[in-house]
Amino acid sequence: MKLAMKIAAGAGLGALFAAMPALAQAPAAAAPVVPTDAMVNKGDVSWMLVSAALVLMMSVPGLALFYGGLVRTKNMLSVLMQVLTIVCVAGLLWVTIGYSMAFTNGGALNLFVGGFSKALMHGVDANTFAATFSNGVYLPETTFVVFQMTFAMITPALIVGAFAERVKFTPLILFVVAWSILVYYPMAHMVWYWPGPDFTASLPTDHGYLWGLGALDFAGGTVVHINAGIAGLVGCLVIGKRTGYKNEPMPPHSLTMTMIGASLLWVGWFGFNAGSNLEANKFASLAFINTMVATAAAGAMWAIIEQVVHGKPSLLGAASGVVAGLVAITPAAGFAAPMTSVVLGAVASVVCFFFVTTVKNKLGYDDTLDVFGVHCIGGIIGAIGTAVVADPTLGGQGFMDFTVIPAVAGKYDMATQLVTQATGVGVTLLLSGGVSLVLFLLLKFTIGIRPSKEVEVEGLDINAHGERAYNY
Amino acid sequence: MKLIIAIIKPFKLDEVREALTGVGVAGMTVSEVKGFGRQKGQTEIYRGAEYSTNMVPKIKIEVVVGADLADRAVEAIQAAASTGAIGDGKIFVLDVGQAVRIRTGETDETAL
């Protein structure tokens, strides 16, 4: 979501935002900024509202169709219904406590999670504002709330792919509620909570833990993809393999749907990545082109690998590559240059291919739709790779030092940044993996999370939802 | 009367239909079927998962002709459906005891 800052004041290398007209109005550091309507740009608001709608489209129908096409006919509706319901529930939870837990000061726990001061949208209305990355530039807070809401919707929906075709509906929804509260909101807070560029100097300790370390995560490599990917892996291990896994064929029932879904994901991802810039400016444009070319490279690379390994490039392979590329460029979108994005996308494709084919088969876990292999692994490649592609010596954007007003570019050191990025990855894996393990085990040994074998064999659609996807 | 059942490669259907009408066959029934003979199917790979399908899609043609026409019809099918590769298919010829045209009640060869 954000251009991270380093608390340690770096030497200024010249203001990247020098052309920003709003700077002329930026008050002197001494006087506290009071956001007003005059600091809101209509272009920014337009772009952010469109971006929020684009990210919603990633979930429904994008992700739903991408996943749905990959399962068997008898489970098509269960996947669509899980994604749709999670989107609804996560959205409601976001305005109830989620936004507050992610984006307010959490008092003693502020490094790790926010508080409840904005629960039930308390104090959030048409006349409140949210910071961007430019001094003196604000968004309507409702715009920021709804944009962030779409991220809180899609992230838990990503998880269901790992144990698709063998999960009980209500326990899954309970898991999503608990996971959002215990994992997603704290992660979003740790990575993205800060007081904004006008207040960093006066509130130098008011930020999430990973933001304070200087972890770079432009659009959610850690918060969204690694977070969901590791939760999915833990889920599929606790729930167990599908009945008949490796013994009977389980080919995708409609790769046509999967192609439609993957394409909608690609289009929607521009809202996700370029929207994460929070302003409709040159950095949004940079994130946009980086997203485009990294994805193209990853899709082409997966097809090339399959041509070499299997002798036939498959549609599912190219679509998987596209998603892997989108995942990998997510944390780096606003930091990389186009050609380093191409490399990042291609590398992610190679590594993810290795995981979903070789590693998964070797270890024998049944990650139905490769949530771990694509989202977690692709996310890790992206998060670590961000340290490389963000380096200004490779054409990257480095990071902004917001401790001075106006903000200036910080002094970039790739080795230090690699350690910081790895820390962010480690924290995500531990928090999400650990909490997910506890939650899945709790559900497994209380109300149960796996349907009976009879239900599983007959299909979740007719048994859990009382309908069939296709009535010929 | 003879029932001719021909299992052919799907892309040969049009040629076979033209060849049969060419020798005077007035109608036929066509189905999409799956099976295997010497041609053993293909391997499908979905990400890491490999499934070998041992059934190959084929077209089944059923046509009933008078006994005098049967040999020429079989020859026409064989010539039109052949590519020279395995998987070209098979032709079976069976005797037919009776035929009825539902609309008129005509029987046997006048019903064909």
Boltz contact constraints between the chains, C-beta under 6 A:
constraints:
  - contact:
      token1: [A, 249]
      token2: [B, 51]
      max_distance: 6.0
  - contact:
      token1: [A, 251]
      token2: [B, 46]
      max_distance: 6.0
  - contact:
      token1: [A, 251]
      token2: [B, 51]
      max_distance: 6.0
  - contact:
      token1: [A, 252]
      token2: [B, 46]
      max_distance: 6.0
  - contact:
      token1: [A, 310]
      token2: [B, 45]
      max_distance: 6.0
  - contact:
      token1: [A, 316]
      token2: [B, 46]
      max_distance: 6.0
  - contact:
      token1: [A, 356]
      token2: [B, 47]
      max_distance: 6.0
  - contact:
      token1: [A, 356]
      token2: [B, 48]
      max_distance: 6.0
  - contact:
      token1: [A, 357]
      token2: [B, 48]
      max_distance: 6.0
  - contact:
      token1: [A, 360]
      token2: [B, 48]
      max_distance: 6.0
  - contact:
      token1: [A, 361]
      token2: [B, 48]
      max_distance: 6.0
